[in-house]
Amino acid sequence: MKTELEKCLAGEPFYGGDPEIVKIAARRNG
């Protein structure tokens, strides 16, 4: 099972696919 960060890096939708949350998570995780 992939972590949320791995999903994000893979370009998969997560957190309901909210692009703002994706951006925040990506920024927070570098």
PDB file of N, H, CA, C and O in Angstrom:
ATOM      1  N   MET A   1       0.853  -1.194   0.000  1.00  0.00           N
ATOM      2  CA  MET A   1       0.000   0.000   0.000  1.00  0.00           C
ATOM      3  C   MET A   1       0.888   1.242   0.000  1.00  0.00           C
ATOM      4  O   MET A   1       1.754   1.407   0.859  1.00  0.00           O
ATOM      5  N   LYS A   2       0.656   2.097  -0.967  1.00  0.00           N
ATOM      6  H   LYS A   2      -0.048   1.964  -1.665  1.00  0.00           H
ATOM      7  CA  LYS A   2       1.478   3.291  -1.103  1.00  0.00           C
ATOM      8  C   LYS A   2       1.064   4.361  -0.100  1.00  0.00           C
ATOM      9  O   LYS A   2      -0.102   4.469   0.280  1.00  0.00           O
ATOM     10  N   THR A   3       2.050   5.145   0.316  1.00  0.00           N
ATOM     11  H   THR A   3       2.997   5.058   0.008  1.00  0.00           H
ATOM     12  CA  THR A   3       1.754   6.283   1.178  1.00  0.00           C
ATOM     13  C   THR A   3       1.140   7.400   0.342  1.00  0.00           C
ATOM     14  O   THR A   3       1.187   7.362  -0.888  1.00  0.00           O
ATOM     15  N   GLU A   4       0.568   8.388   1.013  1.00  0.00           N
ATOM     16  H   GLU A   4       0.531   8.418   2.012  1.00  0.00           H
ATOM     17  CA  GLU A   4      -0.017   9.523   0.298  1.00  0.00           C
ATOM     18  C   GLU A   4       1.049  10.247  -0.522  1.00  0.00           C
ATOM     19  O   GLU A   4       0.777  10.700  -1.633  1.00  0.00           O
ATOM     20  N   LEU A   5       2.269  10.357   0.029  1.00  0.00           N
ATOM     21  H   LEU A   5       2.490   9.989   0.932  1.00  0.00           H
ATOM     22  CA  LEU A   5       3.338  11.027  -0.707  1.00  0.00           C
ATOM     23  C   LEU A   5       3.687  10.256  -1.966  1.00  0.00           C
ATOM     24  O   LEU A   5       3.874  10.855  -3.025  1.00  0.00           O
ATOM     25  N   GLU A   6       3.777   8.941  -1.867  1.00  0.00           N
ATOM     26  H   GLU A   6       3.625   8.455  -1.006  1.00  0.00           H
ATOM     27  CA  GLU A   6       4.080   8.124  -3.046  1.00  0.00           C
ATOM     28  C   GLU A   6       2.996   8.278  -4.105  1.00  0.00           C
ATOM     29  O   GLU A   6       3.294   8.368  -5.296  1.00  0.00           O
ATOM     30  N   LYS A   7       1.730   8.307  -3.668  1.00  0.00           N
ATOM     31  H   LYS A   7       1.488   8.234  -2.701  1.00  0.00           H
ATOM     32  CA  LYS A   7       0.629   8.530  -4.607  1.00  0.00           C
ATOM     33  C   LYS A   7       0.781   9.890  -5.289  1.00  0.00           C
ATOM     34  O   LYS A   7       0.579  10.021  -6.496  1.00  0.00           O
ATOM     35  N   CYS A   8       1.140  10.894  -4.496  1.00  0.00           N
ATOM     36  H   CYS A   8       1.304  10.788  -3.516  1.00  0.00           H
ATOM     37  CA  CYS A   8       1.310  12.243  -5.029  1.00  0.00           C
ATOM     38  C   CYS A   8       2.420  12.259  -6.067  1.00  0.00           C
ATOM     39  O   CYS A   8       2.254  12.818  -7.151  1.00  0.00           O
ATOM     40  N   LEU A   9       3.548  11.651  -5.740  1.00  0.00           N
ATOM     41  H   LEU A   9       3.684  11.198  -4.859  1.00  0.00           H
ATOM     42  CA  LEU A   9       4.683  11.625  -6.657  1.00  0.00           C
ATOM     43  C   LEU A   9       4.350  10.850  -7.923  1.00  0.00           C
ATOM     44  O   LEU A   9       4.869  11.149  -8.999  1.00  0.00           O
ATOM     45  N   ALA A  10       3.479   9.850  -7.787  1.00  0.00           N
ATOM     46  H   ALA A  10       3.057   9.608  -6.913  1.00  0.00           H
ATOM     47  CA  ALA A  10       3.067   9.052  -8.938  1.00  0.00           C
ATOM     48  C   ALA A  10       1.985   9.769  -9.759  1.00  0.00           C
ATOM     49  O   ALA A  10       1.589   9.292 -10.822  1.00  0.00           O
ATOM     50  N   GLY A  11       1.514  10.915  -9.257  1.00  0.00           N
ATOM     51  H   GLY A  11       1.836  11.303  -8.393  1.00  0.00           H
ATOM     52  CA  GLY A  11       0.497  11.672  -9.974  1.00  0.00           C
ATOM     53  C   GLY A  11      -0.899  11.104  -9.787  1.00  0.00           C
ATOM     54  O   GLY A  11      -1.815  11.425 -10.544  1.00  0.00           O
ATOM     55  N   GLU A  12      -1.059  10.251  -8.766  1.00  0.00           N
ATOM     56  H   GLU A  12      -0.315   9.990  -8.151  1.00  0.00           H
ATOM     57  CA  GLU A  12      -2.370   9.661  -8.509  1.00  0.00           C
ATOM     58  C   GLU A  12      -3.183  10.588  -7.606  1.00  0.00           C
ATOM     59  O   GLU A  12      -2.616  11.269  -6.752  1.00  0.00           O
ATOM     60  N   PRO A  13      -4.490  10.618  -7.783  1.00  0.00           N
ATOM     61  CA  PRO A  13      -5.325  11.443  -6.921  1.00  0.00           C
ATOM     62  C   PRO A  13      -5.346  10.911  -5.495  1.00  0.00           C
ATOM     63  O   PRO A  13      -5.351   9.699  -5.282  1.00  0.00           O
ATOM     64  N   PHE A  14      -5.359  11.805  -4.528  1.00  0.00           N
ATOM     65  H   PHE A  14      -5.355  12.790  -4.701  1.00  0.00           H
ATOM     66  CA  PHE A  14      -5.467  11.427  -3.123  1.00  0.00           C
ATOM     67  C   PHE A  14      -6.099  12.587  -2.383  1.00  0.00           C
ATOM     68  O   PHE A  14      -6.253  13.673  -2.941  1.00  0.00           O
ATOM     69  N   TYR A  15      -6.466  12.366  -1.133  1.00  0.00           N
ATOM     70  H   TYR A  15      -6.341  11.484  -0.680  1.00  0.00           H
ATOM     71  CA  TYR A  15      -7.234  13.359  -0.383  1.00  0.00           C
ATOM     72  C   TYR A  15      -8.450  13.812  -1.194  1.00  0.00           C
ATOM     73  O   TYR A  15      -8.815  14.988  -1.177  1.00  0.00           O
ATOM     74  N   GLY A  16      -9.063  12.877  -1.896  1.00  0.00           N
ATOM     75  H   GLY A  16      -8.766  11.922  -1.910  1.00  0.00           H
ATOM     76  CA  GLY A  16     -10.209  13.217  -2.721  1.00  0.00           C
ATOM     77  C   GLY A  16      -9.815  13.925  -4.008  1.00  0.00           C
ATOM     78  O   GLY A  16     -10.674  14.422  -4.737  1.00  0.00           O
ATOM     79  N   GLY A  17      -8.499  13.972  -4.293  1.00  0.00           N
ATOM     80  H   GLY A  17      -7.802  13.568  -3.701  1.00  0.00           H
ATOM     81  CA  GLY A  17      -8.028  14.587  -5.522  1.00  0.00           C
ATOM     82  C   GLY A  17      -8.062  16.106  -5.489  1.00  0.00           C
ATOM     83  O   GLY A  17      -8.052  16.754  -6.536  1.00  0.00           O
ATOM     84  N   ASP A  18      -8.103  16.686  -4.269  1.00  0.00           N
ATOM     85  H   ASP A  18      -8.111  16.160  -3.419  1.00  0.00           H
ATOM     86  CA  ASP A  18      -8.144  18.138  -4.138  1.00  0.00           C
ATOM     87  C   ASP A  18      -6.800  18.733  -4.555  1.00  0.00           C
ATOM     88  O   ASP A  18      -5.798  18.495  -3.881  1.00  0.00           O
ATOM     89  N   PRO A  19      -6.748  19.497  -5.643  1.00  0.00           N
ATOM     90  CA  PRO A  19      -5.456  19.999  -6.128  1.00  0.00           C
ATOM     91  C   PRO A  19      -4.759  20.922  -5.138  1.00  0.00           C
ATOM     92  O   PRO A  19      -3.530  20.953  -5.092  1.00  0.00           O
ATOM     93  N   GLU A  20      -5.520  21.675  -4.345  1.00  0.00           N
ATOM     94  H   GLU A  20      -6.519  21.650  -4.383  1.00  0.00           H
ATOM     95  CA  GLU A  20      -4.896  22.554  -3.360  1.00  0.00           C
ATOM     96  C   GLU A  20      -4.179  21.739  -2.289  1.00  0.00           C
ATOM     97  O   GLU A  20      -3.066  22.080  -1.889  1.00  0.00           O
ATOM     98  N   ILE A  21      -4.814  20.665  -1.822  1.00  0.00           N
ATOM     99  H   ILE A  21      -5.718  20.389  -2.146  1.00  0.00           H
ATOM    100  CA  ILE A  21      -4.187  19.811  -0.809  1.00  0.00           C
ATOM    101  C   ILE A  21      -2.977  19.106  -1.399  1.00  0.00           C
ATOM    102  O   ILE A  21      -1.958  18.939  -0.728  1.00  0.00           O
ATOM    103  N   VAL A  22      -3.088  18.695  -2.651  1.00  0.00           N
ATOM    104  H   VAL A  22      -3.916  18.830  -3.196  1.00  0.00           H
ATOM    105  CA  VAL A  22      -1.946  18.076  -3.332  1.00  0.00           C
ATOM    106  C   VAL A  22      -0.768  19.047  -3.345  1.00  0.00           C
ATOM    107  O   VAL A  22       0.366  18.661  -3.059  1.00  0.00           O
ATOM    108  N   LYS A  23      -1.038  20.300  -3.675  1.00  0.00           N
ATOM    109  H   LYS A  23      -1.959  20.614  -3.908  1.00  0.00           H
ATOM    110  CA  LYS A  23       0.032  21.307  -3.729  1.00  0.00           C
ATOM    111  C   LYS A  23       0.637  21.535  -2.351  1.00  0.00           C
ATOM    112  O   LYS A  23       1.857  21.611  -2.210  1.00  0.00           O
ATOM    113  N   ILE A  24      -0.215  21.643  -1.334  1.00  0.00           N
ATOM    114  H   ILE A  24      -1.206  21.581  -1.448  1.00  0.00           H
ATOM    115  CA  ILE A  24       0.267  21.849   0.033  1.00  0.00           C
ATOM    116  C   ILE A  24       1.115  20.663   0.481  1.00  0.00           C
ATOM    117  O   ILE A  24       2.197  20.843   1.040  1.00  0.00           O
ATOM    118  N   ALA A  25       0.626  19.463   0.237  1.00  0.00           N
ATOM    119  H   ALA A  25      -0.253  19.317  -0.217  1.00  0.00           H
ATOM    120  CA  ALA A  25       1.359  18.260   0.630  1.00  0.00           C
ATOM    121  C   ALA A  25       2.688  18.171  -0.104  1.00  0.00           C
ATOM    122  O   ALA A  25       3.707  17.828   0.494  1.00  0.00           O
ATOM    123  N   ALA A  26       2.682  18.477  -1.394  1.00  0.00           N
ATOM    124  H   ALA A  26       1.853  18.755  -1.879  1.00  0.00           H
ATOM    125  CA  ALA A  26       3.908  18.419  -2.182  1.00  0.00           C
ATOM    126  C   ALA A  26       4.921  19.437  -1.663  1.00  0.00           C
ATOM    127  O   ALA A  26       6.112  19.138  -1.566  1.00  0.00           O
ATOM    128  N   ARG A  27       4.455  20.626  -1.332  1.00  0.00           N
ATOM    129  H   ARG A  27       3.488  20.869  -1.410  1.00  0.00           H
ATOM    130  CA  ARG A  27       5.345  21.665  -0.819  1.00  0.00           C
ATOM    131  C   ARG A  27       5.901  21.265   0.550  1.00  0.00           C
ATOM    132  O   ARG A  27       7.092  21.433   0.813  1.00  0.00           O
ATOM    133  N   ARG A  28       5.039  20.737   1.419  1.00  0.00           N
ATOM    134  H   ARG A  28       4.071  20.600   1.205  1.00  0.00           H
ATOM    135  CA  ARG A  28       5.446  20.349   2.767  1.00  0.00           C
ATOM    136  C   ARG A  28       6.454  19.207   2.732  1.00  0.00           C
ATOM    137  O   ARG A  28       7.361  19.146   3.562  1.00  0.00           O
ATOM    138  N   ASN A  29       6.293  18.308   1.773  1.00  0.00           N
ATOM    139  H   ASN A  29       5.556  18.357   1.099  1.00  0.00           H
ATOM    140  CA  ASN A  29       7.177  17.148   1.684  1.00  0.00           C
ATOM    141  C   ASN A  29       8.383  17.395   0.779  1.00  0.00           C
ATOM    142  O   ASN A  29       9.155  16.478   0.499  1.00  0.00           O
ATOM    143  N   GLY A  30       8.537  18.612   0.333  1.00  0.00           N
ATOM    144  H   GLY A  30       7.910  19.358   0.560  1.00  0.00           H
ATOM    145  CA  GLY A  30       9.678  18.958  -0.495  1.00  0.00           C
ATOM    146  C   GLY A  30       9.540  18.455  -1.898  1.00  0.00           C
ATOM    147  O   GLY A  30      10.430  18.670  -2.721  1.00  0.00           O
TER     148      GLY A  30
END
